[in-house]
Amino acid sequence: MVKRYLAVVSLEEALEVLGTGFTYPRPSETVPLEEAVGRVTVAPVHARFSVPEVHLSAMDGIAVRAAETAGASEGRPVRLLDALRVNTGNVVPPPYDAVIMIEDVLINDDGTFTIRKAAAPWQHVRPAGEDIGETEMVVPRGRRLRAEDLGALAAYGLTGVEVATVRVGFVPTGSELVPHGRRPEPGQVVESNTLFASAWLASLGCRCTRFPNTPDEYGLIRDRIREAVAVNDLVIVSAGSSAGTRDYTADVVAELGEVLVHGVAIKPGKPVIIGRVDGKPVIGLPGYPLSALTVLREIVLPVLARFGLPSPAPEEVEAVLASPLTKEVGSDEFVLLAIGRVGDRWVAIPQSRGAGVQMAVVRSNAYLRVPARTEGLEAGAEVPVRLSVPRSEAERALLVTGSHDPAVDVLADLLSAEGIDLHSAHVGSTGGIFALRRGHCHAAPMHLLAPDGDFNIPFLRQYLPGQRVLLVCVAERQQGIISRDGLGIEAITGHAFANRQRGSGTRMLLDRWLDEHGVEPARVRGYDREFTTHLGVAVAVKSGEAEMGLGVYSAAQALGLAFAPVATERYELALDPGSLQDPRVSALVDAISSDAFRARLEALGGYDLTFNGERRFSLP
C-alpha cells in the first residue's frame, strides 16, 4: 500500500496547531554560573548582599571628618589631628565621612596631616550599597545572560541561577546510518542531523539527549520513541517522515498517540510530521540536512518559545538578488544565501537548493523566505533577507563570483585570519563577468581564451565596453584530462566524460578543442553531465561515475588521479579599480602576491607563478 501525506497545511496553520494542540509547561533548572552564559532566566534574580556592604575609599588618601576641614585653603592651611590613612578600597569607618587624595595632603613629621582644601561630605567615598543594595533585582526574568552578567551575579553573592530549559530527545532512524567518524560504505550515510540539531538547541538552553541510531524496524522505532517521550518534554525523530516503504515515523506516532500534521507547504522540509504522544509534541524531521534545518528553524524554534525558551530573532536587511529564483506556487521556499555589502548595498547570492547539500549551509550567512504565492524572483529584485550570523560578520563578507579554482579556497583561508569571510560562487568565467557588470560581486575569477591567444581582456572589452577593469594574475595553471587510467584527451569519444557547466572557461576550452579537431559534442558520452567545480569533476572520476574529465592539475593531485596536460591558461581576478579603497578587496589583492599564498600554490602543484600578482587593465 502506498503511503500518502495527510492534507498538506501552510506553515502558519502548522504553527497554529502547535499553539493550540498542546499545554506547554515551563521547565527550568538551576545551573552554576560557570555554565549559565547564554541561558534565559525564569525569574528575577536578586542580590544576596549589598555591594559594597560598608563605606569604602575611592582614592588613596586620608579619611577625615568633613566638618573639621572647613575653611582650609592655600592661605589658611588646616592641620588635622585625627585622620586615617587609607588606600583605594579600604573601609572608611565611622566617624569619618570623606576622603582627601594623598596628593592634596602634607604629611607632617609627627604623623599628623595638613590640608589646603576643604572636603565635602562623602567626597571620594563609595557608600554602602552604591553598586547594588541587598535584595535589589540584578536581572529580570527572560534575560539571556551575558558573560558580564555572570560576573555581576558572582559579585552579588550568587553561585547559580535558575534558567529555562527544555528536555529534548533525538531519535535518529535508518538502517543506512553510521556514526560520524566512520567512512560510509555505498548506500550508507553518516548520521549528522541529530548532531547539529542537538548542538544548536543546546546552545539555546535545551537539555538534549541523542538516542542510539535505530534501524528501520517498526517495533524498534516504536519502543525508542516511547522511551524518549517518557523522559523528555519534546521528541524529535530524524528521518522516516516521508512516504517510503520503510518510513515508519507517522505510523508509529499514530499508534502511540495522534498525528496532527503530516506535510507542511515548505521547501525544503515538506514531509515534516507533527504528532502528539502522551500530550507531548513529537516532531518528525525529514532526513535531508537542509530539510531538517528548515524544520528546526521554522517549526521547532517556535515550539521552544512556547516552552519559555525563546531564541534571538534574526536581523533583517534589504538585499539585491544576484541571480533569479524560480519556484512553484503553493509552498514557502527557504533559500540559503551568501550576502555581502558591495558598495552601498547588500548583495545576496543564492546557494545550492538541493536538500542534501550541506555545504550550502556552511557557505551561507543568510536566508530568504520566498512566499507560497510567488512564482519566483528576478535577478536584481530587492528582497528582505534574514541574517544567520551577526551583522558585523556579514559586513566582513567578500563576494567572489566566477570561475572555480582551488586557489580561491586558499585565499579564503588566508583572508579568514584577517577577519574577512570570502564567499565564492562558482558560476563560470562568463557568469563572473556579468556579476561584475551588475555590481553583484567584489571580484570575478576568469580564464577565457580569445581567438587571438590573449586571455580575459578581449571578453571584458566585449561585455563591459568602456569600463576600465583591473585584472590581477593569480597564476598560470595547467588544464588537462583527469582520469584513473592515464587517459588523454584524444580518448574523449570512447569513455564516459564529466563536463563543466556552460559559461565556464573550462567548458569553452573543451568546446574549442572539439571544434578544432572536428569532434561533435554528441559523440562525447556525458557532455551534458555538468559539474560546477574542478573537484566535482575529479570526484566523479574517482567514484566511477565518469572515466575522464577536464580540470586543473591540483584537483587531480588532491584525489590521487592521473593527469594528462591539455593547455596552460592565465587565471586572473577581475575587479573595479575603485574597489581597492575597500579594505576587504585590498586585502584580497595583497594576499594574491603574498609569500604564504605562493607557497600554498606550489604545494598544490600545477601552477606557474611567473606572473603572480601582475596587474593589467582592460582599457588604457
N, C-alpha and C positions, 0 to 999 in steps of 0.2 A: 504494500500500500504506500503510495507516495504521500509524504508529509506536506502539509501546506501551512503557511502562516495564518494566524488569526487576522482579523481585519487590521491592516496597517494604519496606524494613527500618526498624527503630526507630533512633532517634538513638544509643542505646548500641551497637547492632550495627554501625552505620556507623563509630563511633569505634573499635570493636574491629577492624574491617577495616583501618582506618588504622594501628592499632597493630601488627598482625601482618603486614600486607602489604608493608611497606617496611623497608629498612635506612636509618636516618637518620644521616647524617654530622653533625658538629658544626662547621659553617663558622664562621670568625672573620675579623676584620680589625683592623688597628691604625689607630686614628684619633687625630688631635690632641686634646689636652684640650679645646680650644675647641669641639669637636664631640661630646664624649663624654657630655654630660648626658643622663640617661635611658637610657643604654646599659648592657648587662649584661656584667660581666667574665667571662672564660672561665678565668681562672687567678688565683691570689693575686698581688697587686701589692705589691712591697716598696720600701722607701725606699732611695734610692741613696746617701744620706749621712745622718749624724746631724744632728738639729736640737735645740739648737744644736750646732755642732761643737766649740766651746770654751766655757769658763765665761763667762757674761755677767752684768752687773749688772742687777738687777731694780729698782733705785731710783737716783735722783740722790743722790750722796753721795761717800764716800771708801772706797776699797778698803784693807783692813788685814789684818794677821796677827792672828787672833782671840786668840792667846796673849798678845800684847802689850797687850791691852785688859783683861786680868784685873784685878779689884779696883776698876775705875773706878766712881765713884758721885758723887752730889751733894756729899758731904762730902769725897771724895777724887778730884778730877779727875785724869785722866791725859793728859800731853802726849805726842803721838805724833811721833816724829822721822822715821818712814818710813811714809808713806801716800800713796795715789794718788787724785787727784780723778777721778771717773768720772760719767758720765751713764747714764741708763737705756739698756740695750742695748750699752754699751761692753764690750769684753773685760776680764775680770778676770785679769790674767796671774799666773803663779807669781811669788813665793811667797805672794801674797795669797789668803786663803780666806774672807773675809767682807766685807760692805759695811755701813757705818753711814749712815743717812739724813742728808742735809745739814742738816736742821733740828735734828738732835741733835749738831751739831758747831760748835765755836767756832773760827773761822779767826784765827790769830794774825798779828801784823804781820810776822813773819819767814817766813810761809808755812807754818808748822807748824800742827798741829791739836790741839785739846784736846777730850776727850770726858768725859762724866759717867755713862756707862753702858757696861758690858762688852758685847762682841759674841760671840754664839755662833758656832761654826764653821759656815760655809756660809750664814750669815744673809744674806738678800736677794741670793742668788746663784743664777742659773739654771745648774745644772750641765750639762755637755756631755751630750747625749742625753736631756735632761729630757722633751722632747716625744716624740721617737722616736729609736731607735738605728739606725745603718746596718744594712741587710738585714732590719730588722724589718718584719712584714707591716702594710700600711696597710689594705687591704680584701681580703676573701676572694673566691673565685670565686663567681659567681652574684649579685653585688651590683649592684643597679640604682643607678647613680651619680647622686648629687645634686650640685647646684652647689657646695655647701660641700665635698663630697668632692674635687672638682676643684681647689679652692683648696689643699687639703692636699697633693694629689698634686704640684701645681706646686711647693709649698714644699719637698717632699722630693726634688726633682730629676727628676721625670718630665715629659716633654713630650708623651707619647702613651700610649695604653693599648690592650691587646688586648681586644676585645669580641666578643660573639656577634653573628652576622648570619645572614640567610637571603636568598639571591638569589631574588627573586620576579618572575616575568614575567607581565604582564597583557595578555591578548589580547581586546580588545573586538570583538565581531562584530555585524553587522547592516547591511543596506543602507540602513536608515532613519536611521542615526546621523549627526549633525552635531556638530562640535566646540563646546565651550562658548564663549560669546561671540557665537554666530550665532543669530538668531531662526529657529526651525524652521518650515518650511512644513507645511501639513496632511499628516499621515502621517509626518512626521519627528520625531525625538526627540534631544534633547541628550544626548550621551554623558557621563554623570556618575558612573556606578557605579565605573569604574576610577579616577576622580579621587579620590573619597572613600575607596575601598578602599586605594589606594596611600598616601594621606596617613596613614591610620590605621596601616597596617602599618609605614610608615617611622617613625612616632613610637615604635614598639616596637623599632626597630633593624634592620628589613629594608632591603635594598638593592633598591629597586623600579624596574622598567623597564616603562613603558607603551608597548606597540607601537601602530602606527597603526591607526585603525579599519579593520576588514576586512569587505568586503561579504559577503553571503550567497551565496558561491560555494564549492562544496566544495573545489576544488583550492586556492584561495587560503587558506581556513581551514586545510587540512591543512599547507600549506607554512609558514604562520605559526606553528602550534603546534609543528611540527618545529623551526623556528628558535628558538622560545622555550625548548623543552626542552633544546636543545644548550648554552645559556649560563646556565641558571637551575637552582636546586635545587627550586623549586616553581613550577608554572604554573597560573594561574587564568584560565579562559576565561569571559568575560562574555557572557551570553545564548546562545541556541541550544541550551539544555539540555532544552527541553520536547519536545512531540510534534507540533509544527507541521510543515508541509510543507517549510519552509526552515530547520529546526532540525537542524544537521549535527554538532554537537559530539560526540554519542555515537558516531555512525558514524565520524567521523574518529579519535577516540580508539581505537575498536575496530580500525581499520585499522593505526594506528601502534603499538598496544600492546594493552591489555586494559581493558574496562570492568568494574570490580569492583562498583560500586553505581550504580544509576540509579533514584532515588526513595527519599527518606527521609521517614518519617512525622512531619514537622514542618510547621507552618503559621505564617507563610509560609515558602516555601523547598522545598516537596516535590520539584520536578524536579531537584534537585542531582545532579551526576554526580561519582563518584569513580573515576578511572582511573589506570592505570599505564603510563607510556611510558618506555622505557629505564631502568626501575627507579625512576623519579621520580614523585611524585604529581602528577596533573593534576586540578584541581577545576573542574567546570562550574557556574558561578553562574547562577541564574535571572536574567532580565532586569529584573524589577520591583525597585525600590530596596529596599523593606522585606524582600523575599525575600533579596536579596543581603546585606543587613545581618545577617539571622538566620544565614545560612550562614557568613558570615565569623566571627561571634562564637561560634557553637556548634560549628563544624567546623574552620575554618581556624586559629583561635587555638590549639586543642589540637594541631594539626599543628606549629605553630611551636614549641610547648613541647617536642615530641619532637625538634626540631632543636636544642634547648638555648636557646630564646628564649622564656621564659615571659612572660605578661602578668599584670599585677596582678589579683588576684581581686576582683570587685566586692563591696562591703559589702552586707549583707542586713539588712533591718529588717522588722518586722511592721506591716502597714498594714490599714486598713479599706477595703474596696472600695466606691466611691461609687455604682456602677451595676452591674447584673447583666451577666454574661458568659455567653453561650450558645455551645456548640460541639458538634461531632460527636465521638463516642467513636472512638478509634483513632489520633489524632495528637496529639503535644505541640504546643500552640499558645503562641507567644510574643507577648505583648500589651504594647505600649508604654504607659507611664503618665506622668502628671504627678502628683507626690506633694508633699505639704507637711504641716507639723505644724499641726493645728487643735486648740487647747487642749493636752491632754497626750497626743495620739495622732497617728499618721501616717494621712493620708487619701490614697487612690490613685484617680485619675480616669483611666479607660481612654481612650486616644486612638483615632483612626480606625484600623480594622483592614484597610483597603484596602491591598493590597500595593504599589500605586503612589503612595501618598500620602506624599511625602517630608516634608511639614510635620508629620506625626505624629512624625517623628524630631526635628525642630527643637523641637517643643513639649514633648518628653518629657524626663524626668530619671531615669527608672527603667523597669524592665520586669518582667514576671511570666511565669513558666512555668506553664501550666495542663496538668497531666498528661494523657496519652493516655486513661486510663481514666475521666476526669472528663467528665461531660456539660456542666457549666457551673458557675458560681458565682453565688450570690445577692448582691444589694446588702447591704452590712453584714458580709459574711464577712471574717474576718481571714485574710490571706494573706501568705506570705513574698515580699518584694519585693527585687529586686536593684537597687542604685543604679548609674546610669551617669554620675554626677557625684560629686564629693566630698561627704561627709555635710554638711559645713559649708555648702555651696552649697544642698543640698536643704533645709536648715533655714531658709534665707532665702526659700524659695518662698512666694508669696502666691496662694491659690486663689480665683479669681473665677468664679463659675458662674451662668449665667443668660442674659439677652438679649444679643445681639451689637450692638455699635456701634463704628465706627472710633475713637471716643473712648477705648475701652478700650485700643486699641493705643497711643494717645498716652500714656495713663497708664503703660502698661508701659515705654515708652521713658524717661519722666521718672523712674520709680522705679528703673530699672536703674542710673542714675547714683548712686543711694544704696545700691547693693548689694542691692536687693530684686528678685527674679525673679518677675514676675507671670505666672501661668499662667491663661488664660481658657478655659472650656469653654462652648461655645455650645449650650445645651440649651433655650433659650427662657425667658421670664419665669416661667412656671409651674414649669418644672423647677428654676429657681433657687430658688424659694420652698421646694420640697420639699428641696433640698440644704441650704438654711439650716436648715430644721426638723430635719433629721437630724444637723446639725453636720458636714456634709461640705464646707463651704467657709467662707471668711472673709467674703465679700461676694457679694450676688446682685443684678446689674443687672436692672431691670424697668421696664416701661412699660404697665401694664394699665389700661385704661379701664373704669370701672364704669358701670352704668346711670345712677347719679346724677351723672355727669360728673366725679367725682373719680378720680384716678389712684392705683393701688397700695394705698393704705391699706385699702379695703374687702376686698381679696383677702388681705392679711396678717391681717386680723381673722378672715377665714373659715378660712384654712388654718393659722394659728398662733394659735388663740384663747387669750387670757390671756397671751400672750408680748409683751412690750414690745420693739418693733423700731425701730431708728433708720433713718430714710431721709435720705440726703444727695443733694441735687439736683445732677446733673451739668449738665443744661441742658434746655431745651425744644427739641425738634427737629422738623423737617418730615419727614413721610412722604408719599410720592407715587408716581406711576407713572413708572417708569424705562423709556425706550424709545429707539429710534434715530430715530423719526419724529415725536416730539412728541405721542404718543397720550395721551388722558385716560382716566380710569377707566371712563367710560361706554362705551368701546370694548372692554371686557373680554371680551365674549362672541364677539367676532369675530376675535380674534388669539390666537396661542399664548402662554400665560402661564407665568411662573416663580414658584412659590409658596414661602412659608416653611414650616417644619415645624410640625406641630401642637404647641400649647402655647406657641408664641411670641406675643408681643404683636402683632407684625405680622400674623400669621395671624388672630388674634382681631379685629384691626381690619378685615381684609378680610371675614371672616365677618359681622361686624356690618353692614358696608356692603351686602353681598349680601342679608342679611335685610331691611334697611330698604328696599331697592329691589326686593324680590321676585324676585331672581335666584337660581335653583337652582345650587348648585356644579357639578352635572353639565353645565351649559351652558358652563362655563369650561374651555376646552381647555388642559390642563396643570395643573389644580387639584391633582392628586395627585403632580405632579413637585415634590419638596420640596428646598429648599436651606437650609443652617443659618446662613448669613450674608447680610448685605445685599450684600457684594461678590460672593458667589456668584451672587446674582440678577443683579447688574449684568454679570458675566462671561457668564452665559447669554444675556443680551440682546445684548451686544456681539458674541458669537461667532455669533449667528444661531440658537442652539438655541431661544430664545424671542423673541417680538416685544415683550413687555412684562412688567413685574413690579412688585411693590410693595416699596419700600425707602426708605432715607433719602437726602436730597439729596446728602450728602457722597460716597456711593457712586457716584451718577450723575456727579457732577462729576469724581471721580477717573478715570473711564474716558471722559470726554467725551461723555456721553449726555444726552438730553433729560430734563427732569423736570417733571411736572405735579403740583402740590401737592394732597393729599387731606385731610390733618389735621396739626395740631400737637399733640404729646404731651409729657408730662413724663417724662424719662428719669432714674431715680434708682437709687442703690445702697442696698440694704437690708443691715443688719448688726446683730449683737448689740451693744448699747451697751457691755457689759462688755469687748468685744474691743478697745476703744480703748486699753486698757492694753498691748496688743501693739504694739510699735514699728512692725511692718510695716503694721498696719491704720491706726494714727495717721498714718503717712507717706502712705498712700493718701488718707485724708480731707484731709490738708493739701495734697496735690498737686492735688486737685479744685478747690480755691479759689485755686491759685497763678496769678500773672500769666502764667507760661510756658504753663500749660495753656489758659488763656483765649485767649491769642494763637494757639495752635495750632488751637483750635476755630474761631476767627474766620477763619483762613486756609482751613480746610476748607470752611466755608460751611454754611448750613442750620441753624444753631444760634442760639437766643435765650438769652443768658446772664444775663437779668434775675434769675433765681432761682438762679444758680450758687452752690453751696456752702451753700444754705439747708438747715437741718436741721429735721426734724419727726419725731414718733413715732406709731406705730400705736395706742398707748394713752396716755392722760394720765399 
